[in-house]
Protein backbone atom coordinates (compact mmCIF):
# COMPACT_ATOMS: atom_id res chain seq x y z
CA UNK A 1 0.00 0.00 0.00
CA UNK A 2 1.11 3.58 -0.47
CA UNK A 3 0.92 6.57 1.79
CA UNK A 4 -2.03 8.91 1.40
CA UNK A 5 -0.74 12.47 1.25
CA UNK A 6 -2.44 15.71 0.39
CA UNK A 7 -1.82 17.40 -2.93
CA UNK A 8 -0.78 20.54 -1.09
CA UNK A 9 1.70 18.72 1.11
CA UNK A 10 3.46 16.83 -1.65
CA UNK A 11 2.75 18.92 -4.72
CA UNK A 12 6.27 18.37 -5.97
CA UNK A 13 5.48 14.65 -6.34
CA UNK A 14 2.57 15.23 -8.76
CA UNK A 15 2.76 13.62 -12.20
CA UNK A 16 4.19 15.87 -14.87
CA UNK A 17 1.60 16.96 -17.36
CA UNK A 18 3.57 18.90 -19.95
CA UNK A 19 6.11 17.79 -22.55
CA UNK A 20 8.55 20.41 -21.25
CA UNK A 21 8.30 19.06 -17.74
CA UNK A 22 8.75 15.50 -18.98
CA UNK A 23 11.88 16.50 -20.90
CA UNK A 24 13.32 18.20 -17.83
CA UNK A 25 12.64 15.09 -15.77
CA UNK A 26 14.32 12.89 -18.33
CA UNK A 27 17.37 15.14 -18.31
CA UNK A 28 17.54 15.03 -14.54
CA UNK A 29 17.20 11.26 -14.61
CA UNK A 30 20.36 11.05 -16.73
CA UNK A 31 22.23 13.39 -14.39
CA UNK A 32 21.02 11.30 -11.46
CA UNK A 33 22.52 8.19 -13.09
CA UNK A 34 25.86 9.98 -13.35
CA UNK A 35 25.53 10.94 -9.71
CA UNK A 36 24.96 7.31 -8.70
CA UNK A 37 27.96 6.24 -10.77
CA UNK A 38 30.17 8.73 -8.90
CA UNK A 39 28.89 7.72 -5.44
CA UNK A 40 29.45 4.05 -6.23
CA UNK A 41 32.91 4.89 -7.55
CA UNK A 42 33.65 6.59 -4.25
CA UNK A 43 32.46 3.49 -2.44
CA UNK A 44 35.37 1.58 -3.97
CA UNK A 45 37.77 3.83 -2.07
CA UNK A 46 35.80 4.22 1.17
CA UNK A 47 33.91 1.17 2.45
CA UNK A 48 31.86 3.32 4.84
CA UNK A 49 30.66 5.73 2.17
CA UNK A 50 27.73 3.88 0.56
CA UNK A 51 25.40 2.81 3.32
CA UNK A 52 22.78 1.26 1.03
CA UNK A 53 22.28 0.72 -2.69
CA UNK A 54 19.39 -1.04 -4.39
CA UNK A 55 19.48 0.69 -7.76
CA UNK A 56 20.31 -0.52 -11.28
CA UNK A 57 23.02 -3.16 -11.30
CA UNK A 58 24.52 -1.83 -14.54
CA UNK A 59 25.53 1.40 -12.79
CA UNK A 60 27.29 -0.56 -10.07
CA UNK A 61 29.08 -2.69 -12.66
CA UNK A 62 30.13 0.39 -14.60
CA UNK A 63 31.62 1.92 -11.45
CA UNK A 64 33.54 -1.28 -10.72
CA UNK A 65 34.86 -1.53 -14.26
CA UNK A 66 35.81 2.16 -14.54
CA UNK A 67 37.71 2.11 -11.23
CA UNK A 68 38.00 5.89 -11.17
CA UNK A 69 40.73 7.50 -9.07
CA UNK A 70 39.66 9.99 -6.41
CA UNK A 71 40.82 12.88 -8.58
CA UNK A 72 38.60 11.71 -11.44
CA UNK A 73 35.58 11.32 -9.17
CA UNK A 74 36.15 14.80 -7.79
CA UNK A 75 36.49 16.36 -11.24
CA UNK A 76 33.34 14.72 -12.55
CA UNK A 77 31.40 15.57 -9.40
CA UNK A 78 32.29 19.24 -9.77
CA UNK A 79 31.33 19.16 -13.45
CA UNK A 80 28.00 17.54 -12.58
CA UNK A 81 27.36 20.21 -9.96
CA UNK A 82 27.98 22.90 -12.56
CA UNK A 83 25.48 21.24 -14.90
CA UNK A 84 22.86 21.13 -12.17
CA UNK A 85 23.47 24.74 -11.16
CA UNK A 86 22.88 25.87 -14.74
CA UNK A 87 19.45 24.26 -14.83
CA UNK A 88 16.54 26.63 -14.55
CA UNK A 89 13.08 25.51 -13.51
CA UNK A 90 9.95 27.02 -12.06
CA UNK A 91 8.68 23.62 -11.01
CA UNK A 92 8.90 23.17 -7.24
CA UNK A 93 9.38 19.43 -7.60
CA UNK A 94 12.31 19.75 -9.98
CA UNK A 95 13.84 22.54 -7.91
CA UNK A 96 13.76 20.37 -4.79
CA UNK A 97 15.38 17.54 -6.71
CA UNK A 98 18.17 19.74 -8.06
CA UNK A 99 18.93 21.19 -4.63
CA UNK A 100 19.00 17.73 -3.13
CA UNK A 101 21.48 16.48 -5.70
CA UNK A 102 23.69 19.54 -5.21
CA UNK A 103 23.77 18.95 -1.46
CA UNK A 104 24.78 15.35 -1.97
CA UNK A 105 27.50 16.35 -4.42
CA UNK A 106 28.91 18.94 -2.01
CA UNK A 107 29.15 16.22 0.58
CA UNK A 108 30.78 13.85 -1.91
CA UNK A 109 33.47 16.37 -2.86
CA UNK A 110 34.12 17.04 0.83
CA UNK A 111 34.43 13.34 1.57
CA UNK A 112 36.89 12.96 -1.30
CA UNK A 113 39.02 15.75 0.16
CA UNK A 114 39.05 14.03 3.56
CA UNK A 115 40.01 10.71 1.99
CA UNK A 116 42.89 12.44 0.23
CA UNK A 117 44.26 13.59 3.58
CA UNK A 118 42.93 17.15 3.63
CA UNK A 119 41.62 18.51 6.91
CA UNK A 120 38.80 20.89 7.74
CA UNK A 121 37.72 22.43 11.04
CA UNK A 122 35.13 20.20 12.68
CA UNK A 123 32.22 22.62 12.23
CA UNK A 124 33.08 23.39 8.61
CA UNK A 125 33.32 19.69 7.87
CA UNK A 126 29.89 19.00 9.37
CA UNK A 127 28.32 21.88 7.43
CA UNK A 128 29.70 20.60 4.13
CA UNK A 129 28.76 17.00 4.81
CA UNK A 130 25.52 17.28 6.76
CA UNK A 131 24.30 20.83 6.25
CA UNK A 132 24.54 21.86 9.91
CA UNK A 133 26.94 22.57 12.77
CA UNK A 134 26.38 21.74 16.42
CA UNK A 135 26.41 24.37 19.17
CA UNK A 136 29.61 24.77 21.17
CA UNK A 137 29.53 24.14 24.95
CA UNK A 138 32.32 24.44 27.48
CA UNK A 139 32.67 22.26 30.58
CA UNK A 140 30.69 24.72 32.72
CA UNK A 141 27.57 23.94 30.66
CA UNK A 142 27.53 20.38 32.01
CA UNK A 143 28.45 21.12 35.64
CA UNK A 144 24.91 21.57 37.01
CA UNK A 145 23.79 18.34 35.34
CA UNK A 146 26.75 16.46 36.81
CA UNK A 147 25.91 17.83 40.26
CA UNK A 148 22.35 16.53 40.01
CA UNK A 149 23.62 13.13 38.91
CA UNK A 150 26.03 13.14 41.84
CA UNK A 151 23.06 13.59 44.18
CA UNK A 152 21.06 10.89 42.41
CA UNK A 153 23.89 8.34 42.55
CA UNK A 154 25.68 9.07 45.86
CA UNK A 155 28.62 7.18 47.25
CA UNK A 156 32.40 7.02 47.30
CA UNK A 157 34.68 7.11 44.30
CA UNK A 158 34.55 8.93 40.95
CA UNK A 159 31.08 9.78 39.68
CA UNK A 160 31.59 7.92 36.38
CA UNK A 161 32.39 4.72 38.26
CA UNK A 162 29.34 5.08 40.50
CA UNK A 163 27.12 5.66 37.49
CA UNK A 164 28.62 2.66 35.70
CA UNK A 165 28.12 0.43 38.74
CA UNK A 166 24.49 1.52 39.05
CA UNK A 167 23.76 1.08 35.34
CA UNK A 168 25.32 -2.37 35.42
CA UNK A 169 22.36 -3.48 37.51
CA UNK A 170 20.30 -3.08 34.33
CA UNK A 171 22.44 -5.06 31.88
CA UNK A 172 20.60 -7.71 29.89
CA UNK A 173 22.28 -11.14 30.14
CA UNK A 174 23.54 -12.33 26.77
CA UNK A 175 21.25 -15.35 26.70
CA UNK A 176 18.21 -13.09 27.19
CA UNK A 177 19.08 -10.52 24.50
CA UNK A 178 17.05 -12.15 21.68
CA UNK A 179 13.82 -12.29 23.72
CA UNK A 180 14.23 -8.71 24.95
CA UNK A 181 15.02 -7.25 21.54
CA UNK A 182 12.31 -9.19 19.73
CA UNK A 183 9.70 -7.94 22.20
CA UNK A 184 10.97 -4.37 22.02
CA UNK A 185 11.07 -4.22 18.23
CA UNK A 186 7.64 -5.84 17.98
CA UNK A 187 6.18 -3.13 20.20
CA UNK A 188 7.97 -0.36 18.31
CA UNK A 189 6.56 -1.79 15.08
CA UNK A 190 3.03 -2.13 16.44
CA UNK A 191 2.96 1.45 17.64
CA UNK A 192 4.36 2.75 14.35
CA UNK A 193 1.88 0.82 12.21
CA UNK A 194 -0.95 2.35 14.23
CA UNK A 195 -0.04 5.66 12.56
CA UNK A 196 1.98 4.96 9.38
CA UNK A 197 1.11 2.64 6.49
CA UNK A 198 4.20 0.78 5.31
CA UNK A 199 4.49 -1.42 2.21
CA UNK A 200 2.81 -4.79 2.73
CA UNK A 201 6.06 -6.67 2.08
CA UNK A 202 8.21 -4.73 4.58
CA UNK A 203 10.33 -6.82 6.93
CA UNK A 204 13.68 -7.04 8.68
CA UNK A 205 16.01 -9.66 10.06
CA UNK A 206 18.04 -9.30 13.25
CA UNK A 207 21.67 -10.28 13.82
CA UNK A 208 24.07 -9.97 16.74
CA UNK A 209 27.67 -8.95 16.03
CA UNK A 210 30.76 -7.86 17.98
CA UNK A 211 33.84 -5.67 17.57
CA UNK A 212 32.06 -2.65 16.04
CA UNK A 213 32.38 1.08 16.85
CA UNK A 214 28.57 1.37 17.05
CA UNK A 215 25.83 -0.24 19.15
CA UNK A 216 23.26 -0.85 16.43
CA UNK A 217 23.10 -0.52 12.63
CA UNK A 218 20.44 -0.74 9.94
CA UNK A 219 21.54 -2.02 6.56
CA UNK A 220 18.71 -1.25 4.15
CA UNK A 221 18.47 -3.75 1.29
CA UNK A 222 15.63 -2.37 -0.83
CA UNK A 223 12.11 -3.71 -1.41
CA UNK A 224 11.28 -2.56 2.13
CA UNK A 225 13.71 -5.06 3.72
CA UNK A 226 16.44 -4.33 6.28
CA UNK A 227 19.17 -6.13 8.15
CA UNK A 228 19.39 -4.79 11.71
CA UNK A 229 22.59 -5.62 13.57
CA UNK A 230 23.09 -5.28 17.32
CA UNK A 231 26.62 -5.04 18.70
CA UNK A 232 26.73 -7.27 21.77
CA UNK A 233 30.46 -6.77 22.25
CA UNK A 234 29.80 -4.47 25.21
CA UNK A 235 27.10 -4.96 27.87
CA UNK A 236 23.65 -3.82 26.68
CA UNK A 237 21.34 -2.06 29.12
CA UNK A 238 17.65 -2.95 29.11
CA UNK A 239 16.72 0.57 27.98
CA UNK A 240 18.74 0.15 24.79
CA UNK A 241 16.26 -2.39 23.42
CA UNK A 242 13.55 0.23 22.84
CA UNK A 243 16.17 2.82 21.84
CA UNK A 244 17.55 0.59 19.11
CA UNK A 245 14.21 -0.96 18.19
CA UNK A 246 12.81 2.46 17.40
CA UNK A 247 15.99 4.03 16.04
CA UNK A 248 17.07 1.24 13.72
CA UNK A 249 13.58 -0.04 12.95
CA UNK A 250 10.25 1.60 13.71
CA UNK A 251 9.70 4.50 13.20
CA UNK A 252 13.42 5.05 12.58
CA UNK A 253 15.78 3.98 9.81
CA UNK A 254 13.82 1.01 8.43
CA UNK A 255 10.65 3.09 8.26
CA UNK A 256 12.45 6.12 6.80
CA UNK A 257 14.11 4.11 4.05
CA UNK A 258 10.92 2.21 3.19
CA UNK A 259 8.97 5.47 2.88
CA UNK A 260 11.64 7.10 0.72
CA UNK A 261 11.72 4.07 -1.53
CA UNK A 262 7.93 3.97 -1.85
CA UNK A 263 7.40 7.68 -2.41
CA UNK A 264 10.53 8.97 -4.12
CA UNK A 265 11.88 5.95 -5.99
CA UNK A 266 8.77 4.01 -6.96
CA UNK A 267 6.24 6.84 -7.23
CA UNK A 268 8.38 9.80 -8.32
CA UNK A 269 11.11 7.88 -10.15
CA UNK A 270 13.95 9.70 -8.41
CA UNK A 271 16.67 7.14 -8.96
CA UNK A 272 19.19 8.93 -6.73
CA UNK A 273 17.28 7.70 -3.67
CA UNK A 274 18.23 4.11 -4.45
CA UNK A 275 21.54 5.03 -2.83
CA UNK A 276 22.07 6.29 0.70
CA UNK A 277 25.45 8.05 1.04
CA UNK A 278 26.24 7.92 4.74
CA UNK A 279 28.19 11.17 4.66
CA UNK A 280 25.44 13.42 3.32
CA UNK A 281 22.68 15.74 4.57
CA UNK A 282 20.29 12.79 4.54
CA UNK A 283 22.02 11.45 7.65
CA UNK A 284 21.03 14.45 9.77
CA UNK A 285 17.38 13.64 9.03
CA UNK A 286 17.90 9.89 9.39
CA UNK A 287 19.65 9.96 12.76
CA UNK A 288 17.55 12.80 14.10
CA UNK A 289 14.27 11.11 13.19
CA UNK A 290 15.57 7.80 14.53
CA UNK A 291 16.23 9.34 17.94
CA UNK A 292 13.08 11.46 18.04
CA UNK A 293 11.05 8.42 16.98
CA UNK A 294 11.57 6.89 20.43
CA UNK A 295 9.61 9.58 22.26
CA UNK A 296 7.08 9.78 19.43
CA UNK A 297 6.32 6.06 19.69
CA UNK A 298 6.43 6.03 23.51
CA UNK A 299 5.10 9.40 24.71
CA UNK A 300 5.09 10.42 28.37
CA UNK A 301 5.65 7.53 30.76
CA UNK A 302 4.53 4.84 28.29
CA UNK A 303 8.06 3.71 27.60
CA UNK A 304 8.97 3.27 31.25
CA UNK A 305 5.74 1.37 31.89
CA UNK A 306 6.28 -0.94 28.91
CA UNK A 307 9.85 -1.70 29.86
CA UNK A 308 8.98 -2.38 33.49
CA UNK A 309 6.01 -4.57 32.60
CA UNK A 310 7.45 -6.43 29.61
CA UNK A 311 11.22 -6.07 29.19
CA UNK A 312 12.42 -6.20 32.79
CA UNK A 313 10.85 -9.67 33.34
CA UNK A 314 12.23 -10.94 30.02
CA UNK A 315 15.68 -9.67 31.04
CA UNK A 316 15.38 -11.17 34.53
CA UNK A 317 15.81 -7.73 36.13
CA UNK A 318 14.26 -6.27 39.27
CA UNK A 319 12.24 -3.11 38.49
CA UNK A 320 12.44 -1.70 42.04
CA UNK A 321 15.16 0.81 41.06
CA UNK A 322 13.61 1.60 37.69
CA UNK A 323 12.40 5.10 38.65
CA UNK A 324 15.90 6.18 39.69
CA UNK A 325 17.39 4.49 36.63
CA UNK A 326 15.16 6.36 34.21
CA UNK A 327 15.80 9.67 35.93
CA UNK A 328 19.49 8.98 35.46
CA UNK A 329 18.92 8.31 31.75
CA UNK A 330 17.13 11.67 31.40
CA UNK A 331 20.09 13.47 32.96
CA UNK A 332 22.61 11.54 30.87
CA UNK A 333 20.68 12.61 27.77
CA UNK A 334 21.26 16.22 28.82
CA UNK A 335 24.99 15.45 28.68
CA UNK A 336 24.79 14.22 25.08
CA UNK A 337 26.48 17.30 23.62
CA UNK A 338 29.57 16.53 25.71
CA UNK A 339 30.34 13.84 23.15
CA UNK A 340 30.28 16.46 20.39
CA UNK A 341 32.78 18.56 22.32
CA UNK A 342 35.13 15.60 22.68
CA UNK A 343 34.84 14.87 18.95
CA UNK A 344 35.32 18.53 17.96
CA UNK A 345 38.47 19.01 20.04
CA UNK A 346 39.89 15.60 19.17
CA UNK A 347 39.36 15.92 15.42
CA UNK A 348 40.57 19.52 15.43
CA UNK A 349 43.77 18.29 17.07
CA UNK A 350 43.25 20.34 20.23
CA UNK A 351 43.36 17.22 22.41
CA UNK A 352 44.79 13.74 21.94
CA UNK A 353 43.11 10.36 22.11
CA UNK A 354 43.56 9.77 25.84
CA UNK A 355 42.38 13.29 26.61
CA UNK A 356 39.26 12.66 24.54
CA UNK A 357 38.66 9.42 26.45
CA UNK A 358 39.05 11.24 29.76
CA UNK A 359 36.67 14.03 28.68
CA UNK A 360 34.03 11.40 27.87
CA UNK A 361 34.58 9.77 31.25
CA UNK A 362 34.36 13.09 33.09
CA UNK A 363 31.54 14.79 31.18
CA UNK A 364 29.58 11.97 29.50
CA UNK A 365 30.12 9.67 32.50
CA UNK A 366 31.10 6.76 30.31
CA UNK A 367 33.31 3.90 31.39
CA UNK A 368 36.85 4.02 29.98
CA UNK A 369 35.99 1.04 27.78
CA UNK A 370 32.90 2.70 26.31
CA UNK A 371 34.76 5.99 25.99
CA UNK A 372 37.45 4.31 23.90
CA UNK A 373 34.73 2.80 21.71
CA UNK A 374 33.32 6.31 21.23
CA UNK A 375 36.73 7.64 20.16
CA UNK A 376 36.96 4.72 17.72
CA UNK A 377 33.66 6.02 16.35
CA UNK A 378 35.17 9.51 16.00
CA UNK A 379 38.08 8.04 14.07
CA UNK A 380 35.77 6.22 11.68
CA UNK A 381 32.81 8.57 11.28
CA UNK A 382 34.29 11.95 12.32
CA UNK A 383 31.76 14.81 12.51
CA UNK A 384 28.90 12.36 11.93
CA UNK A 385 28.34 12.50 15.70
CA UNK A 386 26.35 15.75 15.40
CA UNK A 387 23.55 13.98 13.55
CA UNK A 388 22.29 12.20 16.65
CA UNK A 389 21.68 15.03 19.12
CA UNK A 390 21.52 18.08 16.84
CA UNK A 391 19.48 16.08 14.34
CA UNK A 392 17.07 15.00 17.07
CA UNK A 393 16.66 18.57 18.30
CA UNK A 394 15.99 19.87 14.79
CA UNK A 395 13.53 17.09 13.95
CA UNK A 396 11.68 17.57 17.24
CA UNK A 397 11.39 21.31 16.62
CA UNK A 398 10.15 20.72 13.07
CA UNK A 399 7.56 18.12 14.02
CA UNK A 400 6.19 19.89 17.09
CA UNK A 401 6.18 23.38 15.59
CA UNK A 402 2.79 22.91 13.94
CA UNK A 403 1.45 19.87 15.79
CA UNK A 404 -0.56 20.10 19.01
CA UNK A 405 -1.82 16.53 19.20
CA UNK A 406 -0.19 13.10 19.03
CA UNK A 407 -1.86 12.35 15.70
CA UNK A 408 -0.69 15.64 14.21
CA UNK A 409 2.87 14.87 15.33
CA UNK A 410 2.73 11.47 13.64
CA UNK A 411 1.41 13.00 10.41
CA UNK A 412 4.08 15.67 10.35
CA UNK A 413 6.75 13.08 11.17
CA UNK A 414 5.50 10.83 8.33
CA UNK A 415 5.63 13.73 5.93
CA UNK A 416 9.22 14.45 6.97
CA UNK A 417 10.19 10.84 6.27
CA UNK A 418 8.44 10.82 2.89
CA UNK A 419 9.99 13.92 1.32
CA UNK A 420 13.45 15.04 0.15
CA UNK A 421 13.88 17.33 3.15
CA UNK A 422 17.12 19.29 3.60
CA UNK A 423 18.51 20.31 7.00
CA UNK A 424 17.73 23.94 6.19
CA UNK A 425 14.06 22.98 5.73
CA UNK A 426 13.84 22.10 9.42
CA UNK A 427 14.36 25.72 10.47
CA UNK A 428 11.29 27.90 11.21
N, C-alpha and C positions, 0 to 999 in steps of 0.2 A: 504494500500500500504506500501511498505517497502523502506527504504532508499537505494539509489544506492551509493555504496562506492567502491573505487578501491581496487583491490587485494593487492596492496602494502600497502595501508593505514591501512587495517584491516586484515592483513594476519592471525593474531591470531584467527580470527573468521571463518577461512576456515573449511570445513568439514573434519573430520579425515579420513584418507584413509588406515590406517594400524591397524591390530588387537592389536598391542602393544599400539598404541595411544588410541584406543577405550577402552582398559582395564584401562589405566591410567585415562581416563575421567570418567569411571564408578566408580573407586575408589574415585576420587575427588567428584563425586556426592554424595556418601555416607557420606564423611566428611562434605560436605556442608549441608547435612540434620542435622547432629549433631550440626553444627554451628547454624543453624536456631533454633533448639531446645533450645540451650543455650541462644540465644538472646531473645527468647520468654519467657524463664524462668526468665531472668532478668527483662523483662517487667512486671512481676507480682510484683516485688519489687519497680520498678521505673516507674510510669505512663508516664513520659516524654521520656523514653528510646526508645521505638519502635514508630517511626514516621509513618510508613506505613507497612502493611503486607497484601499480596494478594497471598500467597503461599498455599501449601497443608494444608487442615484443620486438617488432622490427626496429623501433627507436633504440631499445636497449642493445640489440645486436649491433646496430650501427655505431653506437658509442663504444662498445667493446672493440670493434674492428678498427675504428679510427684511432683509438688510443691517443687522444690529444694531450699534449703537454699543458701544464698549467698556464703558460704564457698564451697558448692558442685559445684556451677556454676563456681567458680574461679578455683577449682581443675580440673574440666573437661575441662575448656577453656585452661588451661596451658598444659594439656595432649594432647589436639587437636593441639595446636601450635607445640608441639614437634613432633607429627606425620607429620604435614605439612612440618616442617623444614627438616625432614629426607628424604622427597621425592626428587628424582633427575629426572630432565627432560631437554632435549635439545629443546623441543618444546616451542616456544615463547608464544604461546597462553596459554599453561598450566602453564608456569612460571609466566605470568601476573596474572593468576587466583590464584595461590598459594600466591603470594605476596599480592594480595588484601585481601585474607582471613586472612593472618597473621596481616595485618594492622588493620583489623576490630577486631580481637581477642585481640590485644594489647590495643585497645581502650576499649573493653569490660572489660578486667581485671582492667584497670585504673578506669573505672566507678564503678566497684564493690568496689574498695578500697575507693573511695570517698563516696559511700553509706554506707560503714562501719565506716565512721567517720575519715578516714585518710586524711591528708592534703598534698598537693604538692605546691611548688612555682608556681605561675600563668603561667610562661613561660614553665616550665616543664610539667605542666598539659596539656597545649595546644598542645605541641609537641606529647605527648602520645595519646591524643584524636584525634587531627586533623592533625598531621604531620607537623606543622609549629608553629613558634612563631613570634609575631608582634614586630616591632621595638619599641624602648623605646625613648620617647620624654619628655623633661622637659617643664615647663611652658614657658620658653623663646621661644621655637619653635613656639608657637601660638601667640606671642605678635604682630608681624607685621600684621598678618591676622586680629587680633582684632582691631588694629589701623585703618586698611582700612575699616572694618565694621563700626567703630565709625564715620568715615567720611561719609560713605554712608547713615547711619541712625543717623543724628545729633539730638541734643535736650538735654533736661535736664533729670536727673535721671540716674540710672544704665543702662549700655548698654544692658544687657539681657532684661530688661523691655521694652526698646525702640524697640528692635528687636521683642519682643513678640507682642507689640502693632501694629507694622507695619505688621507683618505676619497675625495678626488677621483680617486684611482687606481682606484676601484671604481665609477665612474659608468657606467651602461649607455648606450651611444650611442643617440640617438633612433631610428635606423633599425633597431636591434635590440630595441627595447622590446616590440613585439608578440610576437616569438618567445620572449623571456624570460618575459613575463607569462603567455602561454598555457601554457607548460611548467610554470610554478610553480602556476598555478591548477589545472591538470589533476592534478598530484601532490597538492595539498591536497584536491581532491575525491576522488581515489582512496582516500586514507588515511581520510577521513571516512566514505565509504561502506562501508569495511571494518567499521565499528562502528555506524553509524546508518543506518536505513532512511528514505529520503526519498521523497516522492511520486514516482510514476513519471514524471510530466510535468515535474518541476522542471528549470529551465534558467536561464541568464543570458546577457546580451550585454555586451560590453566596449567602452567608448569612451574616447578620450583627449581631454582638455580642457585649457584653460589659464586663468590669471587667477582662481584660486580660493584661498580661505584655508585649504584642506585639501589633503591629498595624495591621498586616495582617498575614495570615497563609494558607498554602496549605496542605490539607489532601488528599494524593493520595490514590485512592481506587482500582487501578488495572483496566485492560481492557481500558486503556487510559481515565479514568474518574477521576475527582478531585472535592473535595469540597473546595472552596476558601472562607475563612471567613475574614471579615473586622471588626476591633474593632472600633466601633463608640463611645466608652466611653469618649474619648477626642476629641476636635475639629479636623477635618480633613481639611488640606489645599488642595486647588485645584490641586497643583502639585503632591500630593500623589496619585492621581488617576492613572496617567501614571506610576509612580514609582511602585505601587502595581500591576497594571495590567500587567506590564512586568515582575516584579520580581516573583510574585506568579503564573502567567499564561504563557504569551507568550513574549519572548522566554525563560522564567525562569523555575520555578519549575515544572509546569505542562508539559511543553515541555521536560525538562530533564528527568523526570520520564517516560514519554511515550516513549521516544527514548531508554532509558535503557531497558524498558520492551520489546520493539519490537526487539531490536538487541541482548541483552544479555540473556534475559529470553526465549523469543520465538524462536529466531534463533539459539543461541548458547547453550541453555539449562542450563545456569548457575543459578541454583535455588536460590543461595544466594541473588540474586538481586530482589527477591520477597519481601525482607525485607529491609527497610531503617532504620538503627540505627542512631538516631539523633546525638549521640555523637560518631562520627567516621570521618575518613578522607573524606568520601563522602560529608560531610557538607561544607568543605572548597570550593569544586568545586561547590556545589549546590548554596550556598549563593553568592559566587564570580561571577558565571555565571548569577545568577539572577540580581545582581546589574549592571554588565557590559552589560547585555542584553538591558537595557534602552537606553544607548547611541548607541548600535548597531542598534536597531530598529528605533531610532530617531536621526540620525547623524546631526551634525552641528546645525543649528537653526530650524530644522524641528519640534522638540518637542515644542519649544516656540510658533511657528506659529500655530501648531495644537491646543494647549491649548487656545491660544488667540482667534482663530477662532471658535472653537467648544465647549471647556469645559467652558470657562469663561461665554458665554451666557447661557449655561445650568445651571451653578451655580448661575446665576444672579449677576455676579461680573463685575466691571468696569475694563477694561484692560489698562487704562491710565498709571497706575504705574507698569505695568508688566515688563518693561525693568529693573527697579530698583529692583523689586522683584526677578527676575531671576539672577541678578548679586549677590544679597544677598545669594541666594541658592548656587551659585558657591563657594562663600567664606565660607559658613557654611560647605560645603563638605570638604574643606581644613582643617576644624577643627575636622574631623571625628575621628582622632586618639586620640583626647582628651578623648573620651569615653573609649577607651582601657586603658588609663592611670588611669582613675578613677576606672575601674574594677580591674586592676592589683593591685593598692595600697589597695583597699577595700578588695579584696579577700586574699591578702597577710597579712592583718591585720595591715597594716601601718597606715591606716586612718579608722575612723568609718563611720557609715551610713550617719550622717548629714554632715560630711566633704566630703563624696563622692557626696552628693547632691549639696553642695556648689561648688565643683570643676566643676560639670557639668553646673551649672548656670554661673560660671565665665568664663569657657573655651570652653564649647559647646554652651553657650548662650541659654540654655533651661530654660523654666519656672520652678519654684520649683515643680509644679505638675508633669510636664513631667519628670523632673529629678528624682523624687521619683519613677515614673514608670520605669525609666531606672535602678535604683538600685534594684527594684523588679525583673527586668530581670536578673541582675547579680546574685541575690540570687537563681533564678531558673535555669539559664542556664550557669552560671559561665564563663569560658574562651571562651565559644561559640562566644562571641562578636567579636573575631578576624576574624571570617569567612567572615564578611561583607566587611570590608575595605581592609584587607590584601588579602582576597580571590579575591576581585575585582581587586586589583592591579596585582596579579599573573595571573589571567585569562586574563586581558587586555594585559599584556606583552606576554603571550603565543600566543594569537590570532594574535596580530599585529606584532609579530616577523618575520613572513614569509608571511605577507599578505599586499599588497600595494593597493589593490582596495577593494571596499565595498563587491563585490561578493566573493573575496578571504577570507575576514574576516568572512563572513557568513559560507563559507565552512569549514574553520578551526574551527569555533565555533561549528558547527554541529558535526564535528568529535569529538571534546572534549566531547560533550554531549552524544555521542554514544559509548564511549569506557570506560573501567575500568581504568580511569586515576587516578594516585596517585599525591598528592601534589608535590612530588619530580620531577614528570614528567613535571611540569610547568616551571622548571628552564631551562636556556639556555643549 
